[in-house]
């Protein structure tokens, strides 16, 4: 197990440096620089432009900028935002809990509904239930997030008045951020109703963000289950007279889960991409919106740092998924 | 599930009505502020969240107009040569008490010196804090303008200028000139926390900063000891949402009271909504097409005039602005004093345009129209606008290619004069005509590139220079009126439109005024019924 873990960690080292290079190159490949973008129609004299670029260290050769950036990153310094003048790492971790909370709830929603739906579809293969579940999952997979989000807001918030339109908490509550996870912080605080308000605000964004992963998980569970259900050992188990529930739950599902866990792991990257749109629609103060704003304002350090930290998150989740394989199927460790 | 949600929403609804009694005003703001010190930043979003709520300036713009009225200075006088301005400061003005700072003295001249010297003097202990880039201080050339700032006594400050500049007083009303507390600066310096001055703001304004969660919410409470009287609003909340559709949905659901920048497609529905009062005002901006007068045939006045006549502005207004704009005939909007309403615009007359082009010897002209890649209030869709102009010009035999670049590149190349004709615009900073005409059309700007027409007319330029040097408003008005006549005759631009700014406000809010400079002010008579 340990050697497996070490091998996986070693693979991550070149990936990490690759990501720093891509993030560094990506933002610089965009035309325009932060000084020009910020000045807009007002313009800036060439002298002042050069002075400000030098102040930010962008006058040095590109390779020198990269190595000085890497040097800082290895010491845990991701630079200072060119827009807000605050350390990038501070801004990231101020916003990250909101994205993490939303992503966790979205994936929970997707797993809790997606796996049973896929399971039922597989067991009832060819039935109307199967066709219904698969049609819904195809629709869910094809749904543009911004359209789906607005549709739910119009229906649930403005027509049925069941959920708030956007935000993380009603303005009536002033919850002190402790963990950054609103559900937890609202419980830690002493304001009655704050937790209910936080939950209330989370419902629609989690559904919207969880819809695509739900569809993928349901379809993947179905096909993995169909494959496993046709295996000899399942037939043997059935022939031995085991109850259908026992056959499915103990023998088939566990093996089908390997594929499903892989898919759930891969969905983390999809969730973070989807979070950008979901956060914009629901006014959710997370890293998705922050990265987009940073790209538009050519905030080099914020984009580099943000992309790097997101990549680290995705790598960590994939590592956990790799380790989970081992737990589900110990043969993989060898 | 449905029952739970229903119970939750009922709870929320009741709580909201309870909050209305406690006079909480929620503003659905369009973005996060860059920080809380307006001298360091340039976005209106930042100014709404800082200068308009937390701070005051020596002089201020009257709510709903560009008229300069007393602020932290009760009165001011200018010397006859326009080189010295003396401000008499208001007594008994209290700075905010926050959890990090309790002021021990009232506002005085030391705070003015601290505020301006920080921006101006490179050796000031706070100059380099938060990057030390004071954008508007630089853009308004304050560094070149100021000769000295002296404290005459605790309540008198004298500014001496290097040259006469009549818009100086208007500049003092701009957001960047918001006054900070010198005492707070000393306390933070002693504690080794200088950066906090820009993130944990302390001002003299009508509201006190309470908390900020990036991209989510800013909270303020009324400043009980505000020199202008306590605000009617007890609590002010900025609920941040970048999407105009969602802001509108929040307005409809009663989750916020005022929202900026509605989606043009929603304006008609807002107008019919019985819960919403749709306020409107002409924006302090101008959208234009500038001819590069250094390139033939645009160096000929007759050609520029003919191409002006060839453009159907009304159709641009209908298609691009969808009614949310008005035709521009002058380089300044009608909301600015000295607007010359006697100026006659070029009528749409393709036949006459064709004849004038032929008379000028211009046939089969091939040119380009640069279209901005971004949306601006003065030009919501530059590509579409360029297409309409292209079609109009084709009717008079001019073949125009539409060109566009990334925004930074667009600004840089057009500044270098690479264009034949370019679409651009301007939003005013201080309500002074100089801030449009000299900045966009003066000879200095033609050299530096800010004047995209690269047009330098001696008579026009000397009229503007004269207007800078006299402090008498009537004389200045006459000079700017004359300048507008010269501008129209010379036609370096096609003045296209001024946008109309829409501001949806819920009916329960009273006293809110649309500010021509785009600020959102929740003081000065704003209340919730």
HADDOCK unambig.tbl for C-alpha pairs under 7 A between the chains (distance, minus, plus):
assign (segid A and resid 31 and name CA) (segid B and resid 406 and name CA) 6.50 0.50 0.50
assign (segid A and resid 31 and name CA) (segid B and resid 408 and name CA) 7.00 0.50 0.50
assign (segid A and resid 31 and name CA) (segid B and resid 409 and name CA) 6.66 0.50 0.50
assign (segid A and resid 32 and name CA) (segid B and resid 408 and name CA) 4.50 0.50 0.50
assign (segid A and resid 32 and name CA) (segid B and resid 409 and name CA) 5.71 0.50 0.50
assign (segid A and resid 36 and name CA) (segid B and resid 408 and name CA) 5.62 0.50 0.50
assign (segid A and resid 37 and name CA) (segid B and resid 408 and name CA) 5.49 0.50 0.50
assign (segid A and resid 41 and name CA) (segid B and resid 411 and name CA) 6.98 0.50 0.50
assign (segid A and resid 43 and name CA) (segid B and resid 450 and name CA) 6.87 0.50 0.50
assign (segid A and resid 83 and name CA) (segid B and resid 34 and name CA) 6.18 0.50 0.50
assign (segid A and resid 84 and name CA) (segid B and resid 34 and name CA) 5.02 0.50 0.50
assign (segid A and resid 84 and name CA) (segid B and resid 35 and name CA) 5.85 0.50 0.50
assign (segid A and resid 85 and name CA) (segid B and resid 130 and name CA) 5.64 0.50 0.50
assign (segid A and resid 85 and name CA) (segid B and resid 131 and name CA) 6.74 0.50 0.50
assign (segid A and resid 158 and name CA) (segid B and resid 253 and name CA) 5.98 0.50 0.50
assign (segid A and resid 161 and name CA) (segid B and resid 9 and name CA) 6.81 0.50 0.50
assign (segid A and resid 162 and name CA) (segid B and resid 5 and name CA) 5.63 0.50 0.50
assign (segid A and resid 162 and name CA) (segid B and resid 6 and name CA) 5.58 0.50 0.50
assign (segid A and resid 162 and name CA) (segid B and resid 9 and name CA) 5.38 0.50 0.50
assign (segid A and resid 163 and name CA) (segid B and resid 5 and name CA) 6.97 0.50 0.50
assign (segid A and resid 163 and name CA) (segid B and resid 9 and name CA) 6.28 0.50 0.50
assign (segid A and resid 165 and name CA) (segid B and resid 249 and name CA) 6.69 0.50 0.50
assign (segid A and resid 165 and name CA) (segid B and resid 250 and name CA) 5.73 0.50 0.50
assign (segid A and resid 167 and name CA) (segid B and resid 216 and name CA) 6.62 0.50 0.50
assign (segid A and resid 196 and name CA) (segid B and resid 8 and name CA) 6.87 0.50 0.50
assign (segid A and resid 280 and name CA) (segid B and resid 242 and name CA) 6.53 0.50 0.50
assign (segid A and resid 280 and name CA) (segid B and resid 243 and name CA) 6.47 0.50 0.50
assign (segid A and resid 281 and name CA) (segid B and resid 243 and name CA) 6.29 0.50 0.50
assign (segid A and resid 281 and name CA) (segid B and resid 246 and name CA) 6.49 0.50 0.50
assign (segid A and resid 283 and name CA) (segid B and resid 216 and name CA) 6.94 0.50 0.50
assign (segid A and resid 283 and name CA) (segid B and resid 240 and name CA) 6.68 0.50 0.50
assign (segid A and resid 283 and name CA) (segid B and resid 241 and name CA) 4.76 0.50 0.50
assign (segid A and resid 283 and name CA) (segid B and resid 242 and name CA) 6.97 0.50 0.50
assign (segid A and resid 284 and name CA) (segid B and resid 216 and name CA) 6.84 0.50 0.50
assign (segid A and resid 285 and name CA) (segid B and resid 214 and name CA) 6.64 0.50 0.50
assign (segid A and resid 285 and name CA) (segid B and resid 215 and name CA) 4.65 0.50 0.50
assign (segid A and resid 285 and name CA) (segid B and resid 216 and name CA) 5.25 0.50 0.50
